[in-house]
Amino acid sequence: MRSRSFLPVLILLAASLAVVREDAGADSARKKAERKPNPGCISCHQGIETMHPWDPLSCTDCHGGDGDARTMEAAHVAARQPVANDERTVGLRHDLAYRRFLNPTDLRVSTEVCGRCHESECSNLEKSLHGTTAGHLSDGLYENGVMRDKAQRFSIFPVKDTDGTVPDNAYKSMPGIPAVSVDGDDRIGKHFSDLPRKSCMQCHLYSRGVGLRGRLGQDGWYRGEGCASCHVLYAHDGLSLTNDPTVDKLEPGHAIAHRMTSKIPTETCTTCHALDANIGMSFRGLGQLPPGVPGGPDVPGTTDKLSKGRFFLRDEAICPPDVHYERGMACIDCHTGADVMGDGNIYGFMEDAVGIRCETCHGTFSAKATLKTKNGGRLDHIKIQDGIAYLTGKIDGKRRRVKQVVDVLNPRHEHHNKRAKAAMDPVKHGRLTCYACHSGWSVNFFGFHFDRNEAFTQLDILSGQRTTGRVTTQEKIFATFRHYYLGFDSHGKIAPYMVGFSTTGSAHDKNGETYLRQELPVTAKNLSGMTLIHHQLHTVRPAARRCVECHAAPSVLGLGSENFHLFRDLFVVVGDAGLVVCGFDVKSPDKSVAIANVDLPSLPRHVALLNNRLTGRAEVAYVASQGGSVQIVDVTKPVRPKRVGSVNAGDARRVHIREGHMFVAAGRDGLLIYDIKKPRRPRLLAKVATTEARAVFIDGIYAYVADGPAGLRIVDVSRLDKPALTATFDLNGGNDSRPNGANDVLVHFTPARPDVQGRRRTRARNVAYVADSEGGLYLVDVSRPEKPRRVPNSIGYGRAFQATALAFASNYDIGSAGGDIVSAERDYLYVVSTSQASSNGDLFKMDVTDPEQIRLTGRRRTVTDPRGVRIARVYQPPFLKQFAIVAGRANDSVEITDVSDRSNLTAAGVVEGTGRVVGVDIESFPLDRLVGLDDKPLKDVSHPRSRYLTRKEIERILRVELK
Amino acid sequence: MRNTWFIIAALAGTAIAGPADDILAARDKNKDGALTPDELPDPAIFKKADYDKDGKITLLEIKAYLNGGIAPAETEADKKAQREADKKRAAQKRELEKKRASQAAIVQPRSLDERVADFFRRFDKNKDQKIQKAEFQAGDEVFKVADVSRNGALSRREVRRYIRNILTEARKNPNRGNFFELYDLNRDKKVTKREYSGPPSFFRAHDHNKDRVVDEKEINLGPGGGEMKKGDDKFLADGPTRAPKRGLLDRYDEDKNGRITLKELKGAESVLRRLDKNGDGVLSGSEVR
């Protein structure tokens, strides 16, 4: 009875299910029938590839239009608001039907098209960093003082997060970047704000950038827009191989084929992630060549093919590719979909948006990989089998074993590495990112320069209007592929730092006249905007950096070097005319002039300038004088230098100024240390006994004293009020019965080159160069200041070489077009010396790139009895030039020598009316000095949770004993 | 002859046979011109050859013995040789005595214990083996540094540590003030190379006459050598600089109109731009003064 009562229900249910299934099947079949390519479209586009093979769609499903029409005009969607075919980015609501027709993946319409199936991806992409380019736009605006707040972020178009909770490190919304009126403004930051909308806007997802369809010569720039930016591939030359007969195969700016892919190669990413110090270059082992450096098929160490209008550096000895690239991996093998397309939150900073970490795949010191990103994403193409991790390449399908850190540390494992075990100690190095040690090299273009000329107009990419001011942003001042910097990232880990958007800038008025020249930006916190920012350099190498490269390198930790000092405009000399302020004409050094002088109450011996921390311009001159004093001269007004005080300073020979402090080498009266926070009232802090202190140089937490007959003396000045003698080094080794004659000293850290093809990293060391009137030039390895030793194979050059003063400047030498003279980054030491036989002076230029093989590359007769030398690094766009200004006895003038060429030192000018001089110093701005001796930051950081190392932290690192 | 051969046999240990001079030269270890019993170990021969029983066998006695025991006539040459040998012996003796005397005069450096004892003698007035702050008269800073335990009194151990640190530092960094205190061991106001144990470069720098001794005069002279050329400042007049004060107008205002154009500034465009505050392309007013 019961069964009979249920049966009709069951039959009914079965019948209804059958109907449902039948309906679904019919519906699916109908849908499948509809998704065939539209016959009307195919009648012209015969042979066109299937764009979306995973789930076939009809043409009109994506493009709209009339798929049955037989004429183009009827089939296509016409433009209702035509726009010029240029880089402009039209508004979000602009002619949407037409935009959809042109490119259904256009972000303006993608939500309706792609979003029908890929709803979350499309929604996330709009809010992602790729969609907003927030960092790209905003960092530079903060660094130039335009934005007051680091947290403030702009997007290309306004964007809001309305779909749920907003994490603390994300934004609820972002405004679109505004246009700013800047003409005639005397603040360089204001001029910078014209850049994003004219220059930076080339790279975002709402347009194709400069690689427009039909535009020739944009090889390397051709790409799609919207989702197609990544998912549709373009050839380097922008030419298509499609079967679609309607596509002009000779016209650049077309996709390779009408097909989407999820196997996105690195070359697609680097269409935008390219140029300057970009990770896209570094990952592939490429570097942008400094201005004037030749490249091309005839030049070894450079690419053979033009890309983005230029050749690139490709030299494994300098910039080898990232090991992941070497092993055949692509960007997408590490970066997840969430990294690239966003996770639905609006992040302002890359470190928040990117979830992949080294630990995700390689594990940590104590545990194997979790395969989960920082943001909770999971890497599905890595599997752990029997304790071994394997990654299957997303593009090549190849299976690769992924080393685990715990295995490297395990003495019983085949991957064990003893040296790694010694270094990878959580107590010692637990606060470092993996790539702080494993970055093989770093590229920095210090003093990156932009130019804005109001005599011309340029397209504002967002408004589509041509507005006043043409901007150029590709000018480099300094270029280095060797120097390296560290600081704290926004997760509290020590990471590499590199030059970001910090730029010097020049502006020209409507007549083309320069009214702002190489101005330096200042942030809202009244700190220099010439900043560095932490970065995953994408130059990972198997061999880590050696201990000495951090623990003996004050410059790496933020204390700066003698390199990368940008000359401003003036220099001062001292002599029998007192102190004379001179103007150096950067355009034509032969037109340099003396400006004004002021008498001094006693004969001067040496001068050092206190330069402004933000502008590099001279403020106060400290003049070591006979009679036991340092005279203080206010030079803020160059036309009227004024003596404002003095301080007793023993037998003052030379002065060295570092952030708030003055160090006086005072002969037999020792080394005197003063606090000059009040520049006109130095306060003696401490005194160190010496034999005959003639010069002093501060490097890190040590003072290096050229102590005359006693040689080199090293004093720990970490406590400036309680300096302590660390070591004394007898330069001529004690074998010679003659005493030493150490006259001058400077210290420079020689960086290492990366490991390549089984070759280890080259040697890095901290070297003290000592000018000695008895032995010439000595090189002392002070990587361990408590145990200085002679650099092997370095030679004294002998008594004929009575070196009196030193200066240092690296340079990227420009080689010959044929490549027979190689372009290279080299370190140069400039030595002035008096001939023993006569009073004739010489300027020597020595290549000290390898301290064990120093070479004399240039020599020039200079002023009689030279006592001082300074190298002015002058930016004459587009080149960086070097001029030596030598102080010496001469007839009422100072000579300027062009030392830019490796070997050919030539006269560049003479400044008359200076009197006979004994000392010289220049205005300059140190670009790589991040923290001062007084523990105050010298540069700002544009990311709110990031910071440079403090003095205390730096000291702790430098004090680690090296074995 | 038999005697000769007997002597030869007795002296066989030296494997020397020959005339008296050769024998003496071969056996006279201390070169005093005579053979002593330890130099001629055969007592029988020694007794026989020592004619004058003075405990030594001279050249003459050797000759006599070789001569069959008959002392040869002492020739003038022999006498002269003997005198010279005696003189030489006397001179050697004097030198040795002098050396011993000079060595005896070197005062061993004061040991750390002696210095500590001195310290307590000076300051521990109440002899309680501790130096209270009130007893210490050499400066608060020194007391503070030495009083490691911070209990207001210096123990023997603290004083010892303090002095040892001072000596270590001073030896690394000698100067005029501590030089003789540290290194003049025999207190003769001179420090020889032998006495000196500090950094070699300091000694070299002050040994002006290169006689391997640094005296008071030399230490007061200061370090020498390796200097920049003497008279390096002679080209400058003595005293303060007295150059005429010359500003921009003095130097470049050719038409004396109180303004400086780019042309007058020799075309130094960037210099003009730096000084041109009001941007009018000319330097005037406060821009030139």
HADDOCK unambig.tbl for C-alpha pairs under 7 A between the chains (distance, minus, plus):
assign (segid A and resid 569 and name CA) (segid B and resid 271 and name CA) 6.82 0.50 0.50
assign (segid A and resid 576 and name CA) (segid B and resid 236 and name CA) 5.90 0.50 0.50
assign (segid A and resid 576 and name CA) (segid B and resid 241 and name CA) 5.41 0.50 0.50
assign (segid A and resid 576 and name CA) (segid B and resid 243 and name CA) 6.79 0.50 0.50
assign (segid A and resid 577 and name CA) (segid B and resid 241 and name CA) 6.07 0.50 0.50
assign (segid A and resid 577 and name CA) (segid B and resid 242 and name CA) 6.82 0.50 0.50
assign (segid A and resid 577 and name CA) (segid B and resid 243 and name CA) 4.75 0.50 0.50
assign (segid A and resid 578 and name CA) (segid B and resid 241 and name CA) 5.57 0.50 0.50
assign (segid A and resid 583 and name CA) (segid B and resid 271 and name CA) 5.45 0.50 0.50
assign (segid A and resid 584 and name CA) (segid B and resid 271 and name CA) 6.54 0.50 0.50
assign (segid A and resid 585 and name CA) (segid B and resid 268 and name CA) 5.36 0.50 0.50
assign (segid A and resid 585 and name CA) (segid B and resid 269 and name CA) 6.56 0.50 0.50
assign (segid A and resid 585 and name CA) (segid B and resid 270 and name CA) 5.26 0.50 0.50
assign (segid A and resid 585 and name CA) (segid B and resid 271 and name CA) 5.65 0.50 0.50
assign (segid A and resid 586 and name CA) (segid B and resid 270 and name CA) 6.24 0.50 0.50
assign (segid A and resid 587 and name CA) (segid B and resid 270 and name CA) 6.92 0.50 0.50
assign (segid A and resid 591 and name CA) (segid B and resid 266 and name CA) 6.00 0.50 0.50
assign (segid A and resid 591 and name CA) (segid B and resid 267 and name CA) 6.25 0.50 0.50
assign (segid A and resid 591 and name CA) (segid B and resid 268 and name CA) 5.12 0.50 0.50
assign (segid A and resid 592 and name CA) (segid B and resid 268 and name CA) 6.06 0.50 0.50
assign (segid A and resid 595 and name CA) (segid B and resid 247 and name CA) 6.02 0.50 0.50
assign (segid A and resid 595 and name CA) (segid B and resid 248 and name CA) 5.42 0.50 0.50
assign (segid A and resid 596 and name CA) (segid B and resid 246 and name CA) 5.59 0.50 0.50
assign (segid A and resid 596 and name CA) (segid B and resid 247 and name CA) 4.22 0.50 0.50
assign (segid A and resid 596 and name CA) (segid B and resid 248 and name CA) 6.13 0.50 0.50
assign (segid A and resid 597 and name CA) (segid B and resid 245 and name CA) 6.00 0.50 0.50
assign (segid A and resid 597 and name CA) (segid B and resid 246 and name CA) 6.04 0.50 0.50
assign (segid A and resid 597 and name CA) (segid B and resid 247 and name CA) 6.68 0.50 0.50
assign (segid A and resid 598 and name CA) (segid B and resid 245 and name CA) 6.24 0.50 0.50
assign (segid A and resid 599 and name CA) (segid B and resid 241 and name CA) 5.60 0.50 0.50
assign (segid A and resid 599 and name CA) (segid B and resid 242 and name CA) 6.27 0.50 0.50
assign (segid A and resid 599 and name CA) (segid B and resid 243 and name CA) 6.70 0.50 0.50
assign (segid A and resid 600 and name CA) (segid B and resid 240 and name CA) 5.97 0.50 0.50
assign (segid A and resid 600 and name CA) (segid B and resid 241 and name CA) 5.54 0.50 0.50
assign (segid A and resid 601 and name CA) (segid B and resid 240 and name CA) 4.32 0.50 0.50
assign (segid A and resid 601 and name CA) (segid B and resid 241 and name CA) 6.35 0.50 0.50
assign (segid A and resid 602 and name CA) (segid B and resid 239 and name CA) 5.61 0.50 0.50
assign (segid A and resid 602 and name CA) (segid B and resid 240 and name CA) 4.00 0.50 0.50
assign (segid A and resid 602 and name CA) (segid B and resid 241 and name CA) 6.31 0.50 0.50
assign (segid A and resid 603 and name CA) (segid B and resid 239 and name CA) 6.45 0.50 0.50
assign (segid A and resid 603 and name CA) (segid B and resid 240 and name CA) 5.62 0.50 0.50
assign (segid A and resid 603 and name CA) (segid B and resid 241 and name CA) 6.14 0.50 0.50
assign (segid A and resid 639 and name CA) (segid B and resid 247 and name CA) 6.42 0.50 0.50
assign (segid A and resid 639 and name CA) (segid B and resid 248 and name CA) 6.70 0.50 0.50
assign (segid A and resid 639 and name CA) (segid B and resid 288 and name CA) 5.95 0.50 0.50
assign (segid A and resid 639 and name CA) (segid B and resid 289 and name CA) 5.98 0.50 0.50
assign (segid A and resid 640 and name CA) (segid B and resid 289 and name CA) 6.25 0.50 0.50
assign (segid A and resid 708 and name CA) (segid B and resid 226 and name CA) 6.79 0.50 0.50
assign (segid A and resid 709 and name CA) (segid B and resid 201 and name CA) 6.68 0.50 0.50
assign (segid A and resid 709 and name CA) (segid B and resid 205 and name CA) 5.80 0.50 0.50
assign (segid A and resid 709 and name CA) (segid B and resid 223 and name CA) 6.85 0.50 0.50
assign (segid A and resid 709 and name CA) (segid B and resid 225 and name CA) 6.82 0.50 0.50
assign (segid A and resid 709 and name CA) (segid B and resid 226 and name CA) 6.05 0.50 0.50
assign (segid A and resid 710 and name CA) (segid B and resid 201 and name CA) 5.25 0.50 0.50
assign (segid A and resid 710 and name CA) (segid B and resid 202 and name CA) 6.04 0.50 0.50
assign (segid A and resid 730 and name CA) (segid B and resid 201 and name CA) 6.41 0.50 0.50
assign (segid A and resid 734 and name CA) (segid B and resid 200 and name CA) 6.59 0.50 0.50
assign (segid A and resid 734 and name CA) (segid B and resid 201 and name CA) 6.87 0.50 0.50
assign (segid A and resid 737 and name CA) (segid B and resid 204 and name CA) 6.68 0.50 0.50
assign (segid A and resid 738 and name CA) (segid B and resid 204 and name CA) 6.76 0.50 0.50
assign (segid A and resid 739 and name CA) (segid B and resid 201 and name CA) 6.14 0.50 0.50
assign (segid A and resid 739 and name CA) (segid B and resid 204 and name CA) 5.66 0.50 0.50
assign (segid A and resid 739 and name CA) (segid B and resid 205 and name CA) 5.31 0.50 0.50
assign (segid A and resid 739 and name CA) (segid B and resid 225 and name CA) 6.05 0.50 0.50
assign (segid A and resid 739 and name CA) (segid B and resid 226 and name CA) 6.16 0.50 0.50
assign (segid A and resid 740 and name CA) (segid B and resid 226 and name CA) 5.56 0.50 0.50
assign (segid A and resid 741 and name CA) (segid B and resid 226 and name CA) 3.82 0.50 0.50
assign (segid A and resid 741 and name CA) (segid B and resid 227 and name CA) 5.85 0.50 0.50
assign (segid A and resid 773 and name CA) (segid B and resid 226 and name CA) 5.88 0.50 0.50
assign (segid A and resid 773 and name CA) (segid B and resid 227 and name CA) 6.95 0.50 0.50
assign (segid A and resid 773 and name CA) (segid B and resid 228 and name CA) 6.63 0.50 0.50
assign (segid A and resid 774 and name CA) (segid B and resid 226 and name CA) 5.56 0.50 0.50
